[in-house]
Every structure is written in structure tokens, then in C-alpha cells.
Amino acid sequence: MYQLQDCFLQAGLFDLRYLGPCHSWTNNQPESPIAKKLDRLLVNNTTISSYPHAVASFLPQETSDHTPCLLNLALFLPKTGTYPYKFQNYLTKHPGFAHLLQHVQVQALQDPSPTNFQVERDLHQKWNFLREIEELYFRQKSRINWLREGNLNTTFF
């Protein structure tokens, strides 16, 4: 792992900031789910200088076991109107806080629960179903418009 990081450093490449799920690959096995961040979008300093607002967006997983990545070169992050997460400092005073936080982070990143994996899979199937319905709706609507307007020289065509 460190050899790969050293190679990236020597080549002047680093991982572009990203939006979307923290895992880019899953094994699609509900019984023993594994999810990892395998895919990255690597850039150099010249790219960041040319496109300072660039961001990689990892989209929801569809047919592949990898999530698709979309490079957005002109994203402007909002500067006002967003509320930052407010962390309450008194939580850090609890004697087991650091150990618990580390344990939860490691567990969440290395071993996603089968329940959460199944819930995410079900929601993804529902999303695909609704996406297909929407596509059928717009296909039928365009067919109706074509039958009504035909090949007339209208603003529709």
C-alpha cells in the first residue's frame, strides 16, 4: 500500500476530492458484504491550477460492481446558506470516546453490516424500477407529441 502511495507522490499525483458514497466497489454478496474504496480520480497540480473547483462525483452503483465516476471541472461549492456540522466538545471528555470512535470507524469501513447492505440493495432496486417507469413515461409522451405534431415545421421539432 505504501509503495503505491510513494509512486503517486513521485509522479506528482493525488486523489481529487470527491462527492458520493465512500465505497466505490462492493462484492454484491448480501451474506458477507465487502465494500472498499478502490476507484480514485488522480490529478496533478497543473490540473488543480487550471480547474480549482474540480471535483469527482461517484454516482450510485448500477450494473457493475464499481460505481461510475463523473469528473466535474466547474463545480462551485456554496459559500453561504449551508450549515456546518456542529460538534459538541464535551463528548471528547468521556474516557472511552477515542477508543469507541476509532472502533466504530474501522468497523464501518472494513465490515459493512449485512442488514445495511441489504437495505441499500433494496433501495437501489426500487430506484432502478422508478427510473424505468420514468423512462417509459417520457417515451410515451414523446410518441404522443410526435403523433400529434407529426413532421410539421413546429417549434416542437
DSSP file (Angstrom, degrees, kcal/mol; ACC not computed):
  #  RESIDUE AA STRUCTURE BP1 BP2  ACC     N-H-->O    O-->H-N    N-H-->O    O-->H-N    TCO  KAPPA ALPHA  PHI   PSI    X-CA   Y-CA   Z-CA
    1    1 A M     >        0   0    0      0, 0.0     4,-1.8     0, 0.0     5,-0.1   0.000 360.0 360.0 360.0 -44.1    0.0    0.0    0.0
    2    2 A Y  H  >  +     0   0    0      1,-0.2     4,-2.5     2,-0.2     5,-0.2   0.816 360.0  58.9 -69.5 -28.7    2.8    2.4    0.9
    3    3 A Q  H  > S+     0   0    0      2,-0.2     4,-2.2     1,-0.2    -1,-0.2   0.897 105.8  48.9 -65.1 -39.2    4.6    1.6   -2.3
    4    4 A L  H  > S+     0   0    0      2,-0.2     4,-2.2     1,-0.2    -2,-0.2   0.912 111.4  49.1 -65.9 -42.4    1.6    2.8   -4.3
    5    5 A Q  H  X S+     0   0    0     -4,-1.8     4,-2.4     1,-0.2    -2,-0.2   0.904 110.9  50.4 -63.1 -41.4    1.3    6.0   -2.3
    6    6 A D  H  X S+     0   0    0     -4,-2.5     4,-2.6     2,-0.2    -1,-0.2   0.893 108.7  52.6 -62.7 -39.7    5.1    6.6   -2.8
    7    7 A C  H  X S+     0   0    0     -4,-2.2     4,-2.0     2,-0.2    -2,-0.2   0.919 109.9  48.1 -61.8 -44.3    4.6    6.1   -6.6
    8    8 A F  H  X>S+     0   0    0     -4,-2.2     5,-2.9     2,-0.2     4,-0.7   0.907 111.9  49.9 -62.7 -42.2    1.8    8.6   -6.7
    9    9 A L  H ><5S+     0   0    0     -4,-2.4     3,-0.7     1,-0.2    -2,-0.2   0.916 110.9  48.6 -63.6 -43.1    3.9   11.1   -4.7
   10   10 A Q  H 3<5S+     0   0    0     -4,-2.6    -1,-0.2     1,-0.2    -2,-0.2   0.853 112.5  48.5 -65.8 -34.1    6.8   10.7   -7.0
   11   11 A A  H 3<5S-     0   0    0     -4,-2.0    -1,-0.2    -5,-0.2    -2,-0.2   0.558 114.2-118.6 -81.7  -7.8    4.6   11.1  -10.1
   12   12 A G  T <<5 +     0   0    0     -3,-0.7    33,-0.5    -4,-0.7     2,-0.3   0.799  67.8 137.4  75.7  28.9    3.0   14.2   -8.5
   13   13 A L      < +     0   0    0     -5,-2.9     2,-0.3    -6,-0.2    -1,-0.3  -0.828  25.6 173.1-109.2 146.1   -0.5   12.7   -8.5
   14   14 A F  E     -A   43   0A   0     29,-2.3    29,-2.4    -2,-0.3     2,-0.3  -0.979  40.2 -88.1-147.1 161.9   -3.0   12.9   -5.7
   15   15 A D  E     -A   42   0A   0     -2,-0.3    27,-0.2    27,-0.2     2,-0.1  -0.521  42.6-128.5 -73.1 125.8   -6.7   11.9   -5.2
   16   16 A L        -     0   0    0     25,-2.8    25,-0.3    -2,-0.3    39,-0.1  -0.465  33.7 -96.5 -71.9 144.7   -9.1   14.5   -6.3
   17   17 A R        -     0   0    0     37,-0.2    39,-2.6    -2,-0.1     2,-0.3  -0.282  52.1-161.2 -59.4 150.3  -11.7   15.5   -3.7
   18   18 A Y  E     -b   56   0B   0     37,-0.2     2,-0.3    -3,-0.1    39,-0.2  -0.918  20.6-148.0-139.4 160.2  -15.0   13.6   -4.3
   19   19 A L  E     +b   57   0B   0     37,-2.5    39,-2.8    -2,-0.3    36,-0.0  -0.878  59.6  43.6-119.3 155.0  -18.7   13.5   -3.6
   20   20 A G  S    S+     0   0    0     -2,-0.3    39,-0.1    37,-0.2    -2,-0.1  -0.685  95.5   1.1 111.2-163.9  -20.9   10.5   -3.2
   21   21 A P        -     0   0    0      0, 0.0    37,-0.1     0, 0.0    46,-0.0  -0.226  56.3-134.1 -63.6 149.2  -20.5    7.1   -1.5
   22   22 A C  S    S+     0   0    0      2,-0.0     2,-0.4    15,-0.0    -2,-0.0   0.656  91.9  63.3 -78.8 -14.0  -17.3    6.4    0.5
   23   23 A H        -     0   0    0      1,-0.1    14,-0.3    14,-0.1     3,-0.1  -0.919  56.4-176.4-109.9 137.1  -17.1    3.0   -1.1
   24   24 A S  S    S+     0   0    0     12,-1.6    43,-2.2    -2,-0.4     2,-0.3   0.416  70.2  41.6-109.9  -0.1  -16.6    2.6   -4.9
   25   25 A W  E     +DE  36  66C   0     11,-1.7    11,-2.2    41,-0.2     2,-0.3  -0.996  56.8 178.5-147.0 140.5  -16.7   -1.2   -5.1
   26   26 A T  E     -D   35   0C   0     39,-1.9     9,-0.2    -2,-0.3    11,-0.0  -0.964  32.4-133.8-135.3 156.3  -18.8   -3.9   -3.5
   27   27 A N        -     0   0    0      7,-1.8     8,-0.1    -2,-0.3    38,-0.1   0.480  38.0-132.8 -87.4  -1.3  -18.8   -7.7   -3.9
   28   28 A N        +     0   0    0      6,-0.3     7,-0.1     1,-0.2    -2,-0.0   0.822  62.7 131.2  55.2  36.8  -22.6   -7.7   -4.2
   29   29 A Q        -     0   0    0      5,-0.1     3,-0.4     1,-0.1    -1,-0.2  -0.922  41.2-167.1-120.2 104.3  -23.0  -10.6   -1.7
   30   30 A P  S    S+     0   0    0      0, 0.0    88,-0.2     0, 0.0    -1,-0.1   0.788  85.6  59.8 -62.7 -26.9  -25.6   -9.9    0.9
   31   31 A E  S    S+     0   0    0      1,-0.3    87,-0.0    87,-0.0    -2,-0.0   0.902 127.7   9.0 -70.1 -39.9  -24.4  -12.8    3.1
   32   32 A S  S    S-     0   0    0     -3,-0.4    -1,-0.3    82,-0.1    -3,-0.1  -0.614  85.9-164.7-139.7  76.7  -20.9  -11.5    3.5
   33   33 A P        -     0   0    0      0, 0.0     2,-0.4     0, 0.0    84,-0.0  -0.353   7.3-173.9 -70.9 141.4  -20.7   -7.9    2.1
   34   34 A I        +     0   0    0     77,-0.1    -7,-1.8    -2,-0.1     2,-0.4  -1.000   3.4 179.6-130.7 132.0  -17.4   -6.3    1.4
   35   35 A A  E     +D   26   0C   0     -2,-0.4     2,-0.3    -9,-0.2    -9,-0.2  -0.999   7.1 169.3-135.5 132.3  -17.2   -2.6    0.3
   36   36 A K  E     -D   25   0C   0    -11,-2.2   -11,-1.7    -2,-0.4   -12,-1.6  -0.934  41.5-116.4-139.0 159.0  -13.9   -0.8   -0.4
   37   37 A K        +     0   0    0     -2,-0.3   -14,-0.1   -14,-0.3   -11,-0.0  -0.782  55.0 144.1 -94.6  87.9  -12.7    2.5   -1.9
   38   38 A L        +     0   0    0     -2,-1.1     2,-0.3     2,-0.0    -1,-0.2   0.804  48.4  71.7 -94.8 -35.3  -10.8    1.1   -4.9
   39   39 A D        +     0   0    0     -3,-0.3     2,-0.3    28,-0.0   -14,-0.1  -0.660  57.1 167.8 -92.6 137.6  -11.5    3.7   -7.6
   40   40 A R        -     0   0    0     -2,-0.3     2,-0.6   -16,-0.0    29,-0.1  -0.949  34.2-131.1-140.1 158.7  -10.0    7.1   -7.5
   41   41 A L        -     0   0    0     -2,-0.3   -25,-2.8   -25,-0.3     2,-0.4  -0.943  29.8-158.1-113.5 108.8   -9.6   10.1   -9.8
   42   42 A L  E     +A   15   0A   0     -2,-0.6     2,-0.3   -27,-0.2   -27,-0.2  -0.694  16.3 171.1 -92.9 136.7   -5.9   11.1   -9.8
   43   43 A V  E     -A   14   0A   0    -29,-2.4   -29,-2.3    -2,-0.4     2,-0.2  -0.890  21.9-133.9-135.9 165.7   -4.9   14.6  -10.8
   44   44 A N     >  -     0   0    0     -2,-0.3     4,-1.8   -31,-0.2     3,-0.2  -0.608  37.7 -94.4-113.0 178.8   -1.7   16.7  -10.8
   45   45 A N  H  > S+     0   0    0    -33,-0.5     4,-2.5     1,-0.2     5,-0.2   0.832 121.4  59.1 -64.7 -33.2   -1.0   20.2   -9.6
   46   46 A T  H  > S+     0   0    0      2,-0.2     4,-2.3     1,-0.2    -1,-0.2   0.910 105.5  49.2 -62.6 -41.7   -1.5   21.6  -13.2
   47   47 A T  H  > S+     0   0    0     -3,-0.2     4,-2.7     1,-0.2    -1,-0.2   0.928 112.2  47.4 -63.3 -45.0   -5.0   20.2  -13.3
   48   48 A I  H  < S+     0   0    0     -4,-1.8    -2,-0.2     1,-0.2    -1,-0.2   0.875 111.6  51.2 -65.8 -36.6   -5.9   21.8  -10.0
   49   49 A S  H  < S+     0   0    0     -4,-2.5    -1,-0.2     1,-0.2    -2,-0.2   0.900 115.4  42.0 -65.3 -40.0   -4.4   25.1  -11.0
   50   50 A S  H  < S+     0   0    0     -4,-2.3    -2,-0.2     1,-0.3    -1,-0.2   0.853 130.0  26.4 -75.0 -35.0   -6.4   25.1  -14.3
   51   51 A Y    ><  +     0   0    0     -4,-2.7     3,-1.7    -5,-0.2    -1,-0.3  -0.701  66.6 169.9-129.8  78.1   -9.6   23.8  -12.6
   52   52 A P  T 3  S+     0   0    0      0, 0.0    -1,-0.1     0, 0.0    22,-0.1   0.719  79.7  50.9 -67.1 -19.8   -9.6   24.9   -9.0
   53   53 A H  T 3  S+     0   0    0     20,-0.4    22,-0.6     2,-0.0    21,-0.1   0.248  80.5 135.2-100.2  13.5  -13.3   23.9   -8.5
   54   54 A A    <   +     0   0    0     -3,-1.7     2,-0.3    19,-0.2   -37,-0.2  -0.311  26.5 172.2 -65.4 143.5  -12.9   20.4   -9.9
   55   55 A V  E     - C   0  72B   0     17,-2.4    17,-2.7   -39,-0.1     2,-0.5  -0.991  29.6-129.0-150.4 146.7  -14.5   17.5   -8.1
   56   56 A A  E     -bC  18  71B   0    -39,-2.6   -37,-2.5    -2,-0.3     2,-0.6  -0.851  20.6-158.4 -96.9 131.7  -15.1   13.8   -8.7
   57   57 A S  E     -bC  19  70B   0     13,-3.0    13,-2.8    -2,-0.5     2,-0.7  -0.947   4.1-153.7-113.1 116.6  -18.6   12.6   -8.2
   58   58 A F  E     - C   0  69B   0    -39,-2.8    11,-0.2    -2,-0.6     3,-0.1  -0.812  20.1-151.0 -89.8 119.7  -19.1    8.9   -7.6
   59   59 A L        -     0   0    0      9,-2.6     3,-0.1    -2,-0.7    -1,-0.0  -0.321  30.6 -73.6 -86.8 167.5  -22.6    8.0   -8.8
   60   60 A P        -     0   0    0      0, 0.0    -1,-0.2     0, 0.0     2,-0.1  -0.304  57.4 -99.9 -61.6 146.3  -24.9    5.3   -7.5
   61   61 A Q        +     0   0    0      6,-0.1     6,-0.2     1,-0.1     4,-0.1  -0.437  49.8 165.9 -67.5 135.0  -23.9    1.7   -8.5
   62   62 A E        -     0   0    0      4,-0.5    -1,-0.1    -2,-0.1     5,-0.1   0.553  64.6 -18.6-116.1 -93.3  -25.9    0.4  -11.4
   63   63 A T  S    S+     0   0    0      3,-0.1     2,-0.1     2,-0.0    -2,-0.1   0.813 118.1  66.3 -93.5 -32.0  -24.9   -2.7  -13.3
   64   64 A S  S    S-     0   0    0      2,-0.3    -2,-0.1     1,-0.1   -39,-0.0  -0.331  83.9-121.1 -84.1 167.9  -21.2   -3.0  -12.4
   65   65 A D  S    S+     0   0    0     -4,-0.1   -39,-1.9    -2,-0.1     2,-0.3   0.484  97.8  72.7 -85.1  -2.6  -19.8   -3.8   -9.0
   66   66 A H  B    S-E   25   0C   0    -41,-0.2    -4,-0.5   -28,-0.0    -2,-0.3  -0.826  86.6-121.1-106.3 149.7  -17.9   -0.5   -9.3
   67   67 A T        -     0   0    0    -43,-2.2    -6,-0.1    -2,-0.3     2,-0.1  -0.732  32.1-114.4 -87.0 138.5  -19.6    2.9   -9.0
   68   68 A P        -     0   0    0      0, 0.0    -9,-2.6     0, 0.0     2,-0.4  -0.412  26.3-141.1 -70.8 149.5  -19.2    5.2  -12.0
   69   69 A C  E     -C   58   0B   0    -11,-0.2     2,-0.5    -2,-0.1   -11,-0.2  -0.941  11.2-163.4-115.6 132.9  -17.1    8.4  -11.6
   70   70 A L  E     -C   57   0B   0    -13,-2.8   -13,-3.0    -2,-0.4     2,-0.6  -0.968  11.9-144.1-117.4 124.7  -18.0   11.7  -13.1
   71   71 A L  E     -C   56   0B   0     -2,-0.5     2,-0.6   -15,-0.2   -15,-0.2  -0.792  13.6-169.0 -90.5 120.7  -15.4   14.5  -13.3
   72   72 A N  E     -C   55   0B   0    -17,-2.7   -17,-2.4    -2,-0.6     3,-0.5  -0.945   7.3-178.1-111.1 113.5  -16.9   17.9  -12.9
   73   73 A L  S    S+     0   0    0     -2,-0.6   -20,-0.4   -19,-0.2   -19,-0.2   0.615  77.5  44.3 -87.0 -12.8  -14.4   20.6  -13.8
   74   74 A A  S    S+     0   0    0    -19,-0.1     2,-0.4   -21,-0.1    -1,-0.2  -0.043  70.7 144.7-126.0  33.4  -16.6   23.6  -12.9
   75   75 A L        -     0   0    0    -22,-0.6     2,-0.6    -3,-0.5    -3,-0.0  -0.582  31.3-160.3 -75.7 128.7  -18.3   22.9   -9.6
   76   76 A F        -     0   0    0     -2,-0.4    -2,-0.0     0, 0.0     3,-0.0  -0.944  12.0-143.6-109.3 114.6  -18.7   25.9   -7.4
   77   77 A L        -     0   0    0     -2,-0.6     2,-0.1     1,-0.1    -2,-0.0  -0.549  27.7-104.8 -75.8 138.8  -19.3   24.9   -3.8
   78   78 A P        -     0   0    0      0, 0.0    -1,-0.1     0, 0.0     3,-0.1  -0.383  28.9-169.6 -66.5 139.9  -21.7   27.1   -1.9
   79   79 A K        +     0   0    0      1,-0.1     2,-0.3    -2,-0.1     3,-0.1   0.684  69.9  31.6-101.5 -23.7  -20.1   29.6    0.5
   80   80 A T  S    S+     0   0    0      1,-0.1    -1,-0.1     3,-0.0     3,-0.1  -0.909 101.0  43.0-131.3 160.2  -23.2   30.8    2.3
   81   81 A G  S    S+     0   0    0     -2,-0.3     2,-0.4     1,-0.3    -1,-0.1   0.390  85.0 106.3  89.3  -4.2  -26.5   29.2    3.2
   82   82 A T        -     0   0    0     -3,-0.1    -1,-0.3    -4,-0.0     0, 0.0  -0.854  62.0-139.2-107.8 146.9  -25.1   25.9    4.3
   83   83 A Y        -     0   0    0     -2,-0.4     3,-0.1    -3,-0.1     2,-0.0  -0.903  17.3-136.1-106.9 121.8  -24.9   25.0    8.0
   84   84 A P        -     0   0    0      0, 0.0     2,-0.2     0, 0.0     0, 0.0  -0.348  31.7 -93.6 -73.2 156.1  -21.8   23.2    9.1
   85   85 A Y        -     0   0    0      1,-0.1     2,-0.7    -2,-0.0     0, 0.0  -0.509  39.1-142.0 -66.1 131.8  -21.9   20.2   11.4
   86   86 A K        -     0   0    0     -2,-0.2     2,-0.4    -3,-0.1    -1,-0.1  -0.879  12.2-159.0-104.2 113.8  -21.6   21.3   15.0
   87   87 A F        -     0   0    0     -2,-0.7     2,-0.7     2,-0.0     3,-0.0  -0.761  14.4-133.9 -91.8 132.7  -19.5   19.0   17.1
   88   88 A Q    >   -     0   0    0     -2,-0.4     3,-1.6     1,-0.1     4,-0.3  -0.786   9.4-153.7 -90.0 116.2  -20.0   19.3   20.8
   89   89 A N  G >  S+     0   0    0     -2,-0.7     3,-1.5     1,-0.3     4,-0.4   0.745  85.8  73.7 -62.8 -26.2  -16.6   19.3   22.5
   90   90 A Y  G >  S+     0   0    0      1,-0.3     3,-1.1     2,-0.2     4,-0.3   0.764  84.6  68.6 -63.2 -21.7  -17.9   17.9   25.8
   91   91 A L  G X  S+     0   0    0     -3,-1.6     3,-1.2     1,-0.2    -1,-0.3   0.831  90.8  60.9 -64.4 -30.9  -18.2   14.5   24.1
   92   92 A T  G <  S+     0   0    0     -3,-1.5    -1,-0.2    -4,-0.3     6,-0.2   0.671  91.2  68.9 -71.6 -15.4  -14.4   14.2   23.8
   93   93 A K  G <  S+     0   0    0     -3,-1.1    -1,-0.2    -4,-0.4    -2,-0.2   0.671  72.8 104.4 -77.7 -16.5  -14.1   14.3   27.6
   94   94 A H  S X  S-     0   0    0     -3,-1.2     3,-1.6    -4,-0.3     4,-0.4  -0.468  77.5-130.4 -66.0 134.9  -15.7   10.9   28.0
   95   95 A P  T 3  S+     0   0    0      0, 0.0     4,-0.3     0, 0.0     3,-0.2   0.799 103.8  41.6 -61.4 -30.4  -12.9    8.4   28.8
   96   96 A G  T 3> S+     0   0    0      1,-0.2     4,-2.5     2,-0.1     5,-0.2   0.313  85.6 101.8 -99.2  10.5  -13.9    5.9   26.2
   97   97 A F  H <> S+     0   0    0     -3,-1.6     4,-2.9     1,-0.2     5,-0.2   0.942  81.5  44.4 -61.7 -52.0  -14.7    8.4   23.4
   98   98 A A  H  > S+     0   0    0     -4,-0.4     4,-2.3     1,-0.2     5,-0.2   0.909 116.6  46.6 -62.4 -43.3  -11.5    8.0   21.4
   99   99 A H  H  > S+     0   0    0     -4,-0.3     4,-2.5     2,-0.2    -1,-0.2   0.929 114.5  47.2 -65.4 -44.5  -11.5    4.2   21.6
  100  100 A L  H  X S+     0   0    0     -4,-2.5     4,-2.7     2,-0.2     5,-0.2   0.920 112.3  49.8 -63.4 -44.5  -15.2    4.0   20.7
  101  101 A L  H  X S+     0   0    0     -4,-2.9     4,-2.4    -5,-0.2    -1,-0.2   0.925 113.0  46.2 -61.1 -45.5  -14.8    6.4   17.8
  102  102 A Q  H  X S+     0   0    0     -4,-2.3     4,-2.5    -5,-0.2     5,-0.2   0.919 113.1  50.0 -63.8 -43.4  -11.9    4.5   16.3
  103  103 A H  H  X S+     0   0    0     -4,-2.5     4,-2.4    -5,-0.2    -2,-0.2   0.923 112.4  46.7 -61.7 -45.3  -13.6    1.2   16.8
  104  104 A V  H  X S+     0   0    0     -4,-2.7     4,-2.5     2,-0.2    -1,-0.2   0.903 112.9  49.3 -66.0 -41.6  -16.8    2.4   15.0
  105  105 A Q  H  X S+     0   0    0     -4,-2.4     4,-2.1    -5,-0.2     5,-0.2   0.935 113.2  45.7 -64.1 -46.1  -14.9    3.9   12.1
  106  106 A V  H  X S+     0   0    0     -4,-2.5     4,-2.4     1,-0.2     5,-0.3   0.918 114.7  48.2 -63.5 -43.2  -12.8    0.8   11.5
  107  107 A Q  H  X S+     0   0    0     -4,-2.4     4,-2.2    -5,-0.2    -2,-0.2   0.914 112.1  48.6 -64.8 -42.9  -15.8   -1.4   11.7
  108  108 A A  H  < S+     0   0    0     -4,-2.5    -1,-0.2     1,-0.2    -2,-0.2   0.868 117.2  41.4 -66.4 -36.1  -17.9    0.7    9.4
  109  109 A L  H  < S+     0   0    0     -4,-2.1   -74,-0.2    -5,-0.2    -2,-0.2   0.832 124.3  33.6 -82.0 -32.5  -15.2    0.9    6.8
  110  110 A Q  H  < S+     0   0    0     -4,-2.4   -75,-0.2     1,-0.2    -3,-0.2   0.781 127.0  28.4 -95.9 -28.6  -14.0   -2.6    6.9
  111  111 A D     <  -     0   0    0     -4,-2.2    -1,-0.2    -5,-0.3   -77,-0.1  -0.668  69.6-164.1-138.5  80.4  -17.1   -4.7    7.6
  112  112 A P        -     0   0    0      0, 0.0    -4,-0.1     0, 0.0    -3,-0.1  -0.381  34.4-105.0 -64.8 143.7  -20.4   -3.2    6.4
  113  113 A S     >  -     0   0    0      1,-0.1     4,-2.4   -81,-0.1     5,-0.2  -0.394  15.6-130.0 -72.3 144.2  -23.3   -4.9    8.1
  114  114 A P  H  > S+     0   0    0      0, 0.0     4,-2.4     0, 0.0     5,-0.2   0.841 108.5  56.5 -60.0 -32.5  -25.4   -7.3    6.0
  115  115 A T  H  > S+     0   0    0      2,-0.2     4,-2.5     1,-0.2     5,-0.2   0.956 109.5  42.9 -65.0 -50.0  -28.5   -5.5    7.1
  116  116 A N  H  > S+     0   0    0      1,-0.2     4,-2.6     2,-0.2     5,-0.2   0.883 113.1  54.0 -62.8 -37.5  -27.3   -2.2    5.8
  117  117 A F  H  X S+     0   0    0     -4,-2.4     4,-2.2     2,-0.2    -1,-0.2   0.918 110.8  45.5 -62.1 -43.6  -26.1   -3.9    2.6
  118  118 A Q  H  X S+     0   0    0     -4,-2.4     4,-2.7     2,-0.2    -2,-0.2   0.897 112.0  51.5 -68.5 -40.3  -29.5   -5.4    2.0
  119  119 A V  H  X S+     0   0    0     -4,-2.5     4,-2.5     2,-0.2    -2,-0.2   0.929 111.8  47.2 -61.3 -44.9  -31.3   -2.2    2.7
  120  120 A E  H  X S+     0   0    0     -4,-2.6     4,-2.2     1,-0.2    -2,-0.2   0.904 112.0  50.4 -63.6 -40.8  -29.1   -0.4    0.3
  121  121 A R  H  X S+     0   0    0     -4,-2.2     4,-2.1     2,-0.2    -2,-0.2   0.920 111.1  48.6 -63.2 -43.9  -29.6   -3.1   -2.3
  122  122 A D  H  X S+     0   0    0     -4,-2.7     4,-2.3     1,-0.2    -2,-0.2   0.918 112.0  48.8 -62.6 -44.0  -33.4   -2.9   -1.9
  123  123 A L  H  X S+     0   0    0     -4,-2.5     4,-2.4     1,-0.2    -1,-0.2   0.876 109.8  52.6 -63.7 -36.8  -33.4    0.8   -2.2
  124  124 A H  H  X S+     0   0    0     -4,-2.2     4,-2.4     2,-0.2    -1,-0.2   0.896 108.7  49.8 -66.0 -39.7  -31.2    0.6   -5.3
  125  125 A Q  H  X S+     0   0    0     -4,-2.1     4,-2.2     2,-0.2    -2,-0.2   0.900 111.3  49.1 -65.4 -40.1  -33.7   -1.9   -6.9
  126  126 A K  H  X S+     0   0    0     -4,-2.3     4,-2.6     2,-0.2    -2,-0.2   0.909 110.4  51.2 -63.5 -41.5  -36.6    0.5   -6.1
  127  127 A W  H  X S+     0   0    0     -4,-2.4     4,-2.3     2,-0.2    -2,-0.2   0.916 110.1  49.0 -62.6 -43.4  -34.6    3.4   -7.6
  128  128 A N  H  X S+     0   0    0     -4,-2.4     4,-2.1     2,-0.2    -1,-0.2   0.899 110.8  51.2 -61.9 -40.8  -34.0    1.3  -10.8
  129  129 A F  H  X S+     0   0    0     -4,-2.2     4,-2.1     2,-0.2    -2,-0.2   0.936 112.1  45.4 -61.4 -47.7  -37.7    0.4  -11.0
  130  130 A L  H  X S+     0   0    0     -4,-2.6     4,-2.4     1,-0.2    -1,-0.2   0.855 110.4  54.7 -65.8 -34.8  -38.7    4.1  -10.7
  131  131 A R  H  X S+     0   0    0     -4,-2.3     4,-2.2    -5,-0.2    -1,-0.2   0.902 108.5  48.7 -64.5 -41.0  -36.1    5.1  -13.2
  132  132 A E  H  X S+     0   0    0     -4,-2.1     4,-2.4     2,-0.2    -2,-0.2   0.896 110.4  51.1 -65.5 -40.5  -37.5    2.6  -15.8
  133  133 A I  H  X S+     0   0    0     -4,-2.1     4,-2.4     2,-0.2    -2,-0.2   0.927 110.1  49.6 -62.1 -44.3  -41.1    3.9  -15.1
  134  134 A E  H  X S+     0   0    0     -4,-2.4     4,-2.4     1,-0.2     5,-0.2   0.908 110.3  50.5 -61.1 -42.1  -39.9    7.5  -15.7
  135  135 A E  H  X S+     0   0    0     -4,-2.2     4,-2.2     1,-0.2    -1,-0.2   0.914 110.7  48.8 -63.2 -42.9  -38.2    6.5  -18.9
  136  136 A L  H  X S+     0   0    0     -4,-2.4     4,-2.5     2,-0.2    -2,-0.2   0.897 110.0  53.0 -62.6 -40.4  -41.4    4.7  -20.2
  137  137 A Y  H  X S+     0   0    0     -4,-2.4     4,-2.4     1,-0.2    -2,-0.2   0.944 112.2  42.9 -59.9 -49.6  -43.5    7.8  -19.3
  138  138 A F  H  X S+     0   0    0     -4,-2.4     4,-2.3     2,-0.2    -1,-0.2   0.834 112.3  54.0 -70.2 -31.3  -41.3   10.2  -21.3
  139  139 A R  H  X S+     0   0    0     -4,-2.2     4,-1.9    -5,-0.2    -1,-0.2   0.930 111.8  44.8 -65.0 -44.5  -41.0    7.7  -24.2
  140  140 A Q  H  X S+     0   0    0     -4,-2.5     4,-2.3     2,-0.2    -2,-0.2   0.899 112.4  52.0 -66.3 -40.1  -44.8    7.5  -24.4
  141  141 A K  H  X S+     0   0    0     -4,-2.4     4,-2.3     1,-0.2    -2,-0.2   0.906 109.7  48.4 -63.2 -41.8  -45.2   11.3  -24.0
  142  142 A S  H  X S+     0   0    0     -4,-2.3     4,-2.3     2,-0.2    -1,-0.2   0.874 110.1  52.6 -67.1 -35.2  -42.7   11.9  -26.9
  143  143 A R  H  X S+     0   0    0     -4,-1.9     4,-2.5     2,-0.2    -2,-0.2   0.915 109.2  49.2 -64.8 -42.7  -44.6    9.4  -29.0
  144  144 A I  H  X S+     0   0    0     -4,-2.3     4,-2.4     1,-0.2    -2,-0.2   0.923 111.5  49.3 -62.1 -44.8  -47.9   11.2  -28.3
  145  145 A N  H  X S+     0   0    0     -4,-2.3     4,-3.2     1,-0.2     5,-0.5   0.896 111.1  49.7 -61.4 -39.7  -46.3   14.6  -29.2
  146  146 A W  H  X S+     0   0    0     -4,-2.3     4,-2.8     1,-0.2    -1,-0.2   0.908 111.6  47.9 -67.1 -40.8  -44.9   13.1  -32.4
  147  147 A L  H  < S+     0   0    0     -4,-2.5    -2,-0.2     2,-0.2    -1,-0.2   0.881 117.6  42.8 -66.1 -36.9  -48.3   11.7  -33.4
  148  148 A R  H  < S+     0   0    0     -4,-2.4    -2,-0.2    -5,-0.2    -1,-0.2   0.932 127.9  28.2 -73.6 -47.1  -50.0   15.0  -32.7
  149  149 A E  H >< S+     0   0    0     -4,-3.2     3,-1.5    -5,-0.2    -3,-0.2   0.794  87.0 177.0 -88.1 -30.8  -47.4   17.3  -34.3
  150  150 A G  T 3<  -     0   0    0     -4,-2.8    -1,-0.2    -5,-0.5    -2,-0.1  -0.275  64.5 -33.0  62.4-146.5  -46.0   14.9  -36.9
  151  151 A N  T 3  S+     0   0    0     -4,-0.1    -1,-0.2     2,-0.1    -4,-0.1   0.044  95.2 139.4 -96.2  25.1  -43.4   16.2  -39.3
  152  152 A L    <   -     0   0    0     -3,-1.5     2,-2.0     1,-0.1     5,-0.2  -0.304  67.9-108.6 -65.7 154.4  -44.9   19.7  -39.2
  153  153 A N        +     0   0    0      3,-0.1     2,-0.2     4,-0.0    -1,-0.1  -0.528  69.8 141.7 -84.7  72.5  -42.5   22.5  -39.1
  154  154 A T    >   -     0   0    0     -2,-2.0     3,-0.7     1,-0.1    -5,-0.0  -0.575  69.3-104.0-109.8 172.7  -43.3   23.5  -35.5
  155  155 A T  T 3  S+     0   0    0      1,-0.2    -1,-0.1     2,-0.2    -2,-0.0   0.728 116.7  68.9 -68.4 -20.1  -41.2   24.6  -32.5
  156  156 A F  T 3         0   0    0      1,-0.2    -1,-0.2   -11,-0.1    -3,-0.1   0.885 360.0 360.0 -64.9 -37.0  -41.5   21.1  -31.1
  157  157 A F    <         0   0    0     -3,-0.7    -1,-0.2    -5,-0.2    -2,-0.2   0.377 360.0 360.0-104.8 360.0  -39.3   19.8  -33.9
